[in-house]
Amino acid sequence: MRPWERLLTALFRALFRQTVRRGLRGVWVRGALPEGAFVLAGNHHSWWDSYLLPVLFWSARRPFKIVVGERRLREFAFFRHLDTVSAVRPREALRALERGEVLIVFPEGELRPPGALGELNKGGVWFAEKAGVPVVPVASRVALRGHEFAEAYLVFGEPLGPDLPLLRERLEAMLAELEAQIRTAPAEEPLPGFELCLAGRKSTHERMAGWGAALGKLTDRC
């Protein structure tokens, strides 16, 4: 990679991370990822999806490639410097898996409204079968709950074989469980069982509570 490409990559990585930290209250994760190469297949129901997973992998220093449609790469040419591989270049995606990298795919093929899964294409399963690696489902939701800024939740499932119906079944079950937690958990607390992976922006309410506590200690001493 040439010096200007390294600089551009570093700048955009910093921009992505800052966007997540400034735009969300935080990113919470449940489940562990296996070592080595695998295909990470997730629902694509939020604009944030294309930011969250790269930022988490960069933070963990895990090499990856995210499959992006050629139209999107033409629209945002700088994406080509951000660990992406074009959907029309499957050999490049397979080479990434052969190098031990993670391949991130959104098998719905396009951004969809939050809700039920759309039709899944077989690309991710095909990559896993050809490379001899597992498929790991990831369910994600970005929800505005009891605070000023939305919260991102990601659930990483157990590795699967290259089975498209099974992938769909697992993703649907994981999304249903996640949505049930979002509906029923106390609104001002993070969902139980999740670990905060990236702290974001505190709400005005939280900042005022901190100021109030500090002021209370000051007045107690006076």
Secondary structure, DSSP 8 states (H G I E B T S, - for coil): --HHHHHHHHHHHHHHHHHHHHHSSEEEEES---SS-EEEEE---STTHHHHHHHHHHHHT--EEEEE-HHHHHHSGGGGGSSEEETT-HHHHHHHHHTT-EEEE-TT-S---SSS-----SHHHHHHHHHT--EEEEEEEEE--SSSS-EEEEEE---B-S-HHHHHHHHHHHHHHHHHHHHHS-TTS--TT-EEEEE----HHHHHHHHHHHHHHHHHH-
